[in-house]
Amino acid sequence: MLYFSKLRVFSVLIFTLIISYFTISNFTKVDDEFFSKNIKLGLDLQGGSYLLLEIDNEPVITQRLQSKVLEFKKFFKDKDIKVRNFVIEDKSIIFDVENSKIEDVKSLLDDDKSEINPYFQQYKSHQFNFENMDTSFKLEFSDYGLVLLKNSSLDQAIEIVRRRVDEVGTNEPNILKRGNDRILVELPGLDDPGRIKSLLGKTANLTFQFISSSSEESFGTEKLSFEDGSSEAIVSKRIVLSGDNLMDAKPTMNNQTNETVVSFSLDRVGAKKFGKATSNGVGKRLAIVLDGKIISAPEVREPIIGGNGQISGNFTFQSATDLALLLRSGALPAPLNIIEERTVGPDLGKDSINAGIMSLIIGFILVVAFMFYKYRFFGLIANLALISNLFLLVGILTLFEATLTLPGIAGIILTVGMAVDANVLIFERIKEELKNE
């Protein structure tokens, strides 16, 4: 005869009661933060928004090639090889080499241990494929080099998208990778995705650049328009400071002008750069540029050495809040395009929940009735175990605040149907043994 110690029985009973309490908390309101956990409803049950985003990797490739040109120049200079006429064209780098050094350049680019053109042993591929035409070399990303670049930008974009969505405070967002250039964003309970779309559609690349005194565009300057479209300005291409040095940003009210501004603070390196630039640029206008548009261009009246500043631009409190959110979460590595958008209404979710609960109740009653009719007392024990199993399942899902979807309801119904299968086998074997005696 099986024997269970009182301690084991007591432990199982306490554990079952505690988990059952979490189950009941889904149907009652509890003030305690720990015990007020609930199962979250997924997009198909609660309703909400579905966005499929695609990364435009063209700027990433161009930017990577530009940075690689600087690496090539420094590398060949250290090797005492003269290279010139660097051009970026059609996603490739083209440069010229003197005749006597062509073979040296070939060996440096084709070497399995190359410092400038890494070789990936596992994939038998260099980062760049190269082609030699007389004294010119043409380099372009290999297939695996492109995969590495795209995966890197996708991982970075997913992290920044997650930060932006979390800052808004949406409930249980689901952010997943799709292929090597797409991101799936599911936002349960969000009926109006307009603000999220606006936030995700902005790269949020912040730079500080001085406005040139020249009235015409020349080498080293570029013409940028103000965000409100009122005018244009000639801006130096030299970036004084970028958003990478930003530590925090928040909307505040300027007491002197009674306008909403975005206050920001810089890290130690950024504060040092900003202080030096504003010390040398007193009297000049400093353009605050976001995604290629000038937000504002205040005049530097005195050096800003504290590492703190303000961005003004006729903001409403909502737009200032969104800008601060974008700056805190960081700049996307590349623009995101929304290629698919769906809004799921909660009515469909309510119908699914009601149908699922009804199916669960009917299935549960039929199983309980069958077990009791077929096995009497043993069936009653199996039914009690089935009820405990259901409470434990829902309680553990509640404890982890799991997200329940329509397939999840189907899984619970299936669990109810299959939970007594072992009991049926055991009871039938007992009946056979009793007949053979």
C-alpha positions as CSV (number, residue, x, y, z in Angstrom):
1,M,0.0,0.0,0.0
2,L,1.3,3.5,-0.9
3,Y,2.3,5.7,2.0
4,F,2.7,9.5,1.9
5,S,4.2,11.3,4.8
6,K,2.1,14.0,6.5
7,L,4.7,16.6,5.6
8,R,4.4,15.7,1.9
9,V,0.6,15.8,2.0
10,F,0.7,19.1,3.8
11,S,3.2,20.6,1.3
12,V,1.2,19.6,-1.7
13,L,-2.0,21.0,-0.1
14,I,-0.4,24.4,0.7
15,F,1.2,24.6,-2.8
16,T,-2.2,23.8,-4.4
17,L,-4.0,26.4,-2.3
18,I,-1.5,29.2,-3.1
19,I,-1.5,28.5,-6.8
20,S,-5.3,28.3,-6.7
21,Y,-5.4,31.8,-5.1
22,F,-3.6,33.2,-8.1
23,T,-6.2,31.5,-10.3
24,I,-9.0,33.2,-8.4
25,S,-7.2,36.6,-8.6
26,N,-8.2,36.7,-12.3
27,F,-11.8,37.0,-11.3
28,T,-11.4,39.2,-8.2
29,K,-9.8,42.6,-7.5
30,V,-6.9,42.5,-5.1
31,D,-5.1,45.6,-3.8
32,D,-1.8,43.8,-3.1
33,E,0.7,44.2,-6.0
34,F,2.1,40.7,-5.8
35,F,-1.2,38.9,-5.6
36,S,-3.0,41.1,-8.1
37,K,-1.4,39.4,-11.1
38,N,-3.6,38.5,-14.0
39,I,-3.3,36.6,-17.3
40,K,-2.8,39.0,-20.1
41,L,-5.0,38.7,-23.2
42,G,-3.2,38.5,-26.6
43,L,-3.9,40.6,-29.7
44,D,-6.5,38.1,-31.1
45,L,-8.5,38.2,-27.9
46,Q,-8.1,41.8,-26.6
47,G,-7.9,43.6,-29.9
48,G,-5.1,46.0,-30.8
49,S,-2.7,46.9,-33.5
50,Y,-0.4,44.9,-35.7
51,L,2.5,46.6,-37.5
52,L,5.0,45.0,-39.9
53,L,8.1,47.2,-40.3
54,E,10.9,46.9,-42.9
55,I,14.4,48.4,-42.5
56,D,15.7,50.4,-45.3
57,N,19.4,49.2,-45.2
58,E,20.6,51.5,-48.0
59,P,21.8,54.3,-45.6
60,V,23.4,51.7,-43.4
61,I,25.4,50.2,-46.3
62,T,26.5,53.7,-47.5
63,Q,27.4,54.8,-43.9
64,R,29.4,51.6,-43.4
65,L,31.3,52.1,-46.7
66,Q,32.1,55.6,-45.7
67,S,33.6,54.6,-42.4
68,K,35.4,51.7,-44.2
69,V,37.1,54.3,-46.6
70,L,38.7,55.9,-43.6
71,E,39.9,52.5,-42.3
72,F,41.4,51.7,-45.7
73,K,43.2,55.1,-45.9
74,K,44.8,54.6,-42.5
75,F,45.6,50.9,-43.1
76,F,47.4,51.5,-46.4
77,K,49.2,54.5,-45.0
78,D,50.6,52.3,-42.2
79,K,51.6,49.8,-44.8
80,D,53.4,52.5,-46.8
81,I,51.1,52.0,-49.9
82,K,49.8,55.0,-51.7
83,V,46.1,54.9,-52.5
84,R,44.0,57.7,-54.0
85,N,40.8,58.7,-55.6
86,F,38.4,56.9,-53.3
87,V,34.9,56.9,-54.6
88,I,31.7,55.3,-53.2
89,E,29.5,54.2,-56.1
90,D,26.7,51.6,-56.5
91,K,27.3,50.1,-53.0
92,S,31.0,49.7,-53.7
93,I,34.3,51.4,-52.9
94,I,36.6,52.2,-55.8
95,F,40.2,53.5,-55.4
96,D,43.5,53.7,-57.4
97,V,46.8,52.1,-56.5
98,E,50.3,52.7,-57.9
99,N,51.5,50.0,-60.3
100,S,54.3,48.7,-58.1
101,K,51.9,48.0,-55.2
102,I,49.0,46.2,-57.0
103,E,50.1,42.7,-56.0
104,D,50.7,43.9,-52.4
105,V,47.1,45.2,-52.2
106,K,45.8,42.0,-53.7
107,S,47.6,39.9,-51.1
108,L,46.4,42.1,-48.3
109,L,42.8,41.9,-49.4
110,D,42.8,38.2,-50.2
111,D,44.8,37.0,-47.1
112,D,42.8,34.7,-44.8
113,K,44.2,36.6,-41.9
114,S,43.6,40.0,-43.4
115,E,43.1,42.8,-40.9
116,I,41.2,45.1,-43.3
117,N,39.1,42.4,-45.0
118,P,38.2,39.8,-42.4
119,Y,37.9,36.1,-43.5
120,F,35.2,34.0,-41.9
121,Q,36.5,30.5,-41.8
122,Q,33.1,28.9,-41.1
123,Y,31.5,30.5,-44.2
124,K,34.6,30.5,-46.4
125,S,33.9,34.2,-47.2
126,H,35.7,37.5,-46.8
127,Q,33.7,40.6,-45.7
128,F,34.4,42.2,-49.1
129,N,34.7,40.8,-52.6
130,F,37.2,42.7,-54.7
131,E,37.9,43.2,-58.4
132,N,41.2,44.5,-59.9
133,M,40.9,46.6,-63.1
134,D,44.4,47.9,-64.2
135,T,45.4,50.2,-61.3
136,S,41.9,50.4,-59.8
137,F,40.3,48.2,-57.2
138,K,36.6,47.8,-56.7
139,L,35.3,46.4,-53.4
140,E,31.7,45.5,-52.5
141,F,30.2,43.6,-49.6
142,S,30.1,39.8,-50.1
143,D,26.8,38.0,-49.5
144,Y,27.8,37.0,-46.0
145,G,29.2,40.5,-45.3
146,L,25.7,41.9,-46.2
147,V,24.0,39.4,-44.0
148,L,26.2,40.4,-41.0
149,L,25.5,44.1,-41.6
150,K,21.8,43.6,-41.9
151,N,21.6,41.3,-38.9
152,S,23.5,43.9,-36.8
153,S,21.2,46.8,-37.9
154,L,18.1,44.6,-37.3
155,D,19.2,43.6,-33.8
156,Q,19.9,47.3,-33.0
157,A,16.6,48.4,-34.5
158,I,14.6,45.8,-32.5
159,E,16.2,47.0,-29.2
160,I,15.4,50.7,-30.0
161,V,11.8,49.8,-31.1
162,R,11.3,48.0,-27.8
163,R,12.6,51.0,-25.8
164,R,10.3,53.4,-27.7
165,V,7.2,51.1,-27.3
166,D,8.0,50.5,-23.6
167,E,8.3,54.3,-23.0
168,V,4.8,54.8,-24.3
169,G,3.5,52.2,-21.8
170,T,1.6,49.8,-24.0
171,N,0.5,46.6,-22.4
172,E,2.5,43.4,-23.2
173,P,3.9,44.4,-26.6
174,N,5.1,41.5,-28.8
175,I,8.2,42.5,-30.9
176,L,9.7,39.8,-33.1
177,K,12.3,39.5,-35.8
178,R,10.9,38.5,-39.3
179,G,13.6,37.5,-41.7
180,N,16.7,39.7,-41.9
181,D,15.1,43.1,-42.5
182,R,11.6,43.0,-41.0
183,I,10.2,43.6,-37.5
184,L,6.7,42.5,-36.3
185,V,5.1,44.7,-33.6
186,E,1.9,43.6,-31.9
187,L,0.3,46.0,-29.5
188,P,-2.7,44.5,-27.6
189,G,-5.3,46.9,-26.4
190,L,-4.1,49.8,-28.6
191,D,-6.9,50.9,-30.9
192,D,-5.2,54.1,-32.3
193,P,-1.7,53.3,-33.5
194,G,-1.1,56.8,-34.8
195,R,1.3,57.9,-32.1
196,I,3.3,54.7,-32.2
197,K,3.6,54.9,-36.0
198,S,4.9,58.4,-35.7
199,L,7.5,57.4,-33.1
200,L,8.6,54.3,-35.0
201,G,8.8,56.1,-38.3
202,K,11.4,58.6,-37.1
203,T,15.1,57.7,-37.1
204,A,15.7,60.3,-34.3
205,N,19.3,61.1,-35.5
206,L,20.1,64.2,-33.5
207,T,23.1,66.4,-34.3
208,F,24.4,69.9,-33.3
209,Q,26.0,71.9,-36.2
210,F,26.9,75.5,-36.5
211,I,25.1,77.6,-39.1
212,S,27.6,79.0,-41.7
213,S,27.9,82.8,-42.2
214,S,28.0,82.1,-46.0
215,S,24.8,82.7,-47.9
216,E,25.6,80.0,-50.5
217,E,26.3,76.3,-50.2
218,S,29.9,75.3,-50.7
219,F,32.4,72.5,-49.9
220,G,31.9,71.5,-46.2
221,T,28.4,73.0,-45.9
222,E,24.9,71.9,-46.8
223,K,21.5,73.5,-47.1
224,L,18.9,72.3,-44.6
225,S,15.4,73.4,-44.1
226,F,13.6,74.2,-40.8
227,E,11.1,71.6,-39.6
228,D,8.2,74.0,-39.9
229,G,9.2,74.7,-43.6
230,S,9.5,78.5,-42.9
231,S,13.0,78.9,-44.3
232,E,16.4,77.3,-45.0
233,A,19.9,77.7,-43.7
234,I,23.5,76.9,-44.7
235,V,24.9,74.5,-42.1
236,S,28.4,73.3,-41.6
237,K,28.8,69.5,-42.2
238,R,31.1,69.3,-39.2
239,I,29.1,67.7,-36.4
240,V,29.8,69.4,-33.0
241,L,27.9,66.8,-31.0
242,S,25.6,63.8,-31.8
243,G,22.8,62.1,-29.9
244,D,25.2,59.3,-28.9
245,N,26.4,61.6,-26.0
246,L,22.9,62.2,-24.7
247,M,22.2,60.7,-21.3
248,D,18.6,61.9,-20.6
249,A,15.9,64.1,-22.1
250,K,12.6,65.2,-20.7
251,P,9.9,67.8,-21.5
252,T,9.9,70.9,-19.2
253,M,8.5,74.4,-19.1
254,N,10.7,77.4,-19.7
255,N,9.7,79.9,-16.9
256,Q,11.0,82.9,-18.8
257,T,9.2,82.4,-22.1
258,N,6.4,80.1,-20.9
259,E,7.0,77.7,-23.7
260,T,7.4,73.9,-23.6
261,V,11.0,72.8,-24.2
262,V,13.0,69.6,-24.1
263,S,15.8,69.6,-21.5
264,F,18.7,67.3,-22.1
265,S,21.8,66.3,-20.2
266,L,25.1,65.0,-21.7
267,D,27.6,62.4,-20.6
268,R,31.1,63.5,-19.5
269,V,32.6,63.3,-23.0
270,G,29.6,65.1,-24.6
271,A,29.7,67.9,-21.9
272,K,33.4,68.4,-22.6
273,K,32.8,68.6,-26.4
274,F,29.8,70.8,-26.1
275,G,31.6,73.2,-23.7
276,K,34.6,73.5,-26.0
277,A,32.4,74.1,-29.1
278,T,30.2,76.7,-27.5
279,S,33.2,78.5,-26.0
280,N,34.7,78.9,-29.5
281,G,31.3,79.6,-31.0
282,V,30.0,82.5,-28.9
283,G,27.9,84.8,-31.2
284,K,27.3,82.0,-33.7
285,R,24.0,80.2,-34.3
286,L,23.9,76.5,-33.3
287,A,21.5,74.4,-35.4
288,I,19.8,71.5,-33.6
289,V,19.2,69.0,-36.4
290,L,16.8,66.0,-36.1
291,D,16.6,63.7,-39.1
292,G,17.9,66.3,-41.5
293,K,15.6,69.0,-40.4
294,I,16.5,72.0,-38.2
295,I,14.3,72.1,-35.1
296,S,15.8,75.4,-33.8
297,A,18.9,77.5,-34.2
298,P,19.5,79.6,-31.1
299,E,22.4,82.0,-30.8
300,V,25.2,80.9,-28.5
301,R,25.5,83.8,-26.0
302,E,27.8,82.2,-23.5
303,P,29.7,78.9,-23.2
304,I,27.5,76.0,-22.1
305,I,29.9,74.0,-19.8
306,G,27.5,72.2,-17.4
307,G,26.5,69.5,-19.8
308,N,22.8,70.6,-19.7
309,G,20.8,72.4,-22.4
310,Q,17.4,73.0,-23.8
311,I,15.8,72.4,-27.2
312,S,13.0,74.8,-28.2
313,G,10.8,74.7,-31.3
314,N,7.2,75.7,-30.6
315,F,6.5,72.3,-29.1
316,T,3.2,71.2,-27.6
317,F,3.6,69.2,-24.4
318,Q,2.8,66.0,-26.3
319,S,5.3,66.7,-29.1
320,A,8.0,67.6,-26.5
321,T,7.3,64.4,-24.7
322,D,7.6,62.4,-27.9
323,L,10.8,64.1,-28.9
324,A,12.3,63.4,-25.4
325,L,11.2,59.8,-25.7
326,L,12.9,59.5,-29.1
327,L,16.1,61.0,-27.9
328,R,16.2,58.8,-24.7
329,S,15.7,55.6,-26.7
330,G,18.4,56.5,-29.2
331,A,18.6,56.8,-33.0
332,L,17.6,53.9,-35.2
333,P,20.4,52.6,-37.4
334,A,18.2,53.0,-40.5
335,P,14.8,54.3,-41.4
336,L,11.8,51.9,-40.8
337,N,8.9,51.7,-43.3
338,I,5.5,50.4,-42.3
339,I,4.6,47.8,-45.0
340,E,1.6,46.2,-43.3
341,E,-0.8,47.5,-40.7
342,R,-3.9,45.9,-39.1
343,T,-6.2,46.9,-36.3
344,V,-8.1,44.1,-34.6
345,G,-11.3,45.1,-32.9
346,P,-12.1,43.7,-29.4
347,D,-15.5,42.4,-30.5
348,L,-13.9,39.5,-32.2
349,G,-11.8,38.8,-29.1
350,K,-14.9,38.8,-26.8
351,D,-16.6,36.3,-29.1
352,S,-13.5,34.1,-29.1
353,I,-13.2,34.3,-25.3
354,N,-16.9,33.4,-24.8
355,A,-16.7,30.6,-27.3
356,G,-13.5,29.3,-25.7
357,I,-14.9,29.4,-22.2
358,M,-18.1,27.7,-23.2
359,S,-16.1,25.0,-25.0
360,L,-14.0,24.5,-21.9
361,I,-17.1,24.3,-19.6
362,I,-18.9,21.8,-21.8
363,G,-15.8,19.7,-22.2
364,F,-15.0,19.8,-18.5
365,I,-18.6,18.8,-17.6
366,L,-18.6,15.9,-20.1
367,V,-15.2,14.5,-18.8
368,V,-16.3,14.8,-15.2
369,A,-19.7,13.1,-15.9
370,F,-18.1,10.3,-17.9
371,M,-15.4,9.6,-15.3
372,F,-18.0,9.5,-12.4
373,Y,-20.4,7.4,-14.4
374,K,-17.8,4.9,-15.5
375,Y,-15.6,4.5,-12.4
376,R,-17.8,5.8,-9.5
377,F,-15.5,6.5,-6.5
378,F,-12.3,6.2,-8.5
379,G,-13.8,8.6,-11.1
380,L,-14.5,11.1,-8.3
381,I,-10.9,11.0,-7.3
382,A,-9.8,11.5,-10.9
383,N,-12.2,14.4,-11.2
384,L,-10.8,16.1,-8.1
385,A,-7.3,15.7,-9.6
386,L,-8.6,17.1,-12.9
387,I,-9.9,20.2,-11.1
388,S,-6.7,20.6,-9.2
389,N,-4.7,20.3,-12.5
390,L,-6.8,23.0,-14.1
391,F,-6.4,25.4,-11.1
392,L,-2.6,24.7,-11.1
393,L,-2.3,25.4,-14.8
394,V,-4.2,28.7,-14.8
395,G,-2.5,29.7,-11.5
396,I,1.0,29.2,-12.9
397,L,0.0,31.1,-16.1
398,T,-1.2,33.9,-13.8
399,L,1.9,33.9,-11.7
400,F,4.1,34.5,-14.7
401,E,1.5,36.9,-16.2
402,A,1.5,34.9,-19.4
403,T,-0.3,36.2,-22.5
404,L,-3.3,34.1,-23.4
405,T,-4.2,33.7,-27.1
406,L,-6.8,31.8,-28.9
407,P,-4.4,28.8,-29.5
408,G,-3.7,29.0,-25.7
409,I,-7.4,28.5,-24.9
410,A,-7.5,25.5,-27.3
411,G,-4.4,24.1,-25.4
412,I,-6.2,24.4,-22.1
413,I,-9.3,22.6,-23.5
414,L,-7.0,19.9,-24.9
415,T,-5.3,19.6,-21.4
416,V,-8.7,19.0,-19.8
417,G,-9.5,16.3,-22.3
418,M,-6.1,14.5,-22.0
419,A,-5.5,15.0,-18.2
420,V,-7.5,11.9,-17.2
421,D,-6.1,9.5,-19.9
422,A,-3.6,8.0,-17.4
423,N,-6.4,7.5,-14.9
424,V,-8.5,5.7,-17.6
425,L,-5.6,3.3,-18.4
426,I,-5.0,2.6,-14.7
427,F,-8.7,2.0,-13.9
428,E,-9.2,-0.3,-16.9
429,R,-6.1,-2.3,-15.8
430,I,-7.5,-2.6,-12.3
431,K,-10.8,-3.8,-13.7
432,E,-9.0,-6.5,-15.8
433,E,-7.0,-7.6,-12.8
434,L,-10.1,-7.9,-10.7
435,K,-11.8,-10.0,-13.4
436,N,-8.9,-12.4,-13.6
437,E,-8.9,-13.1,-9.8
